[in-house]
Amino acid sequence: MQAALKQAWVENIRPVLVLNKLDRLILEMKLSPLDAYVHLIQILEQVTYAIITLLITLLILSAPKPVARYMNSPFCSENPL
């Protein structure tokens, strides 16, 4: 799932989540309507987590690097004391 989301981001394509075969939750898996609802919510939470994780990773990777003149600052975390 994460690879597909990353590829969509790289190609500037909006991903679409399709939930199909929902009838199987009740008919084959014998879930109650409430249990089916909880199952679907868990899937949505997993997808949301994957998207947020990907976006945070991409934002961190694209963040500007510290400028060399600030590297000697006592406030720079990369400056050993």
C-alpha positions in Angstrom: 0.0 0.0 0.0 2.8 2.5 0.9 4.6 1.9 -2.4 1.5 2.6 -4.4 0.8 5.8 -2.3 4.4 7.0 -2.8 4.2 6.3 -6.6 1.0 8.3 -6.8 2.6 11.2 -5.0 5.6 11.1 -7.3 3.4 11.1 -10.4 1.1 13.7 -8.9 -1.9 11.4 -9.0 -4.7 11.5 -6.4 -5.1 8.0 -4.9 -8.6 6.6 -4.6 -9.6 4.1 -2.0 -12.3 1.7 -3.2 -14.1 -0.5 -0.7 -15.8 -3.4 -2.5 -17.4 -6.7 -1.5 -18.8 -5.2 1.6 -21.6 -7.7 1.6 -19.0 -10.4 2.4 -18.4 -8.9 5.8 -21.9 -9.8 6.8 -22.7 -12.8 4.6 -19.5 -14.8 4.6 -17.6 -13.5 7.6 -20.8 -13.4 9.6 -20.0 -10.0 11.2 -22.8 -8.0 12.8 -23.4 -4.6 11.3 -21.5 -3.0 14.2 -18.6 -5.4 13.8 -18.5 -4.7 10.1 -18.5 -1.0 10.8 -15.6 -1.3 13.3 -13.7 -3.4 10.7 -14.1 -0.7 8.1 -13.1 2.0 10.5 -9.9 0.1 11.3 -9.1 -0.2 7.5 -9.6 3.6 7.1 -7.4 4.3 10.1 -4.6 2.1 8.6 -4.8 3.9 5.3 -4.8 7.3 7.0 -1.8 6.3 9.0 0.1 5.2 5.9 -0.7 8.4 4.1 0.3 10.6 7.1 3.5 8.6 7.5 4.4 9.0 3.8 3.7 12.7 3.8 5.7 13.4 7.0 8.6 11.4 5.5 8.5 13.3 2.2 8.3 16.6 4.0 11.3 15.8 6.2 13.3 14.7 3.1 12.4 17.9 1.2 13.1 20.2 4.1 15.9 22.7 3.5 19.3 21.7 4.9 21.1 24.1 7.4 23.2 26.8 5.7 26.9 26.4 6.3 27.3 29.8 8.0 24.9 28.7 10.8 26.7 25.4 11.4 29.1 27.1 13.9 26.3 28.6 15.9 26.0 27.4 19.5 22.3 26.9 18.8 22.9 24.4 16.0 22.2 20.8 17.1 24.9 19.4 14.8 27.6 21.5 16.5 29.5 19.4 19.1 30.3 21.3 22.2 
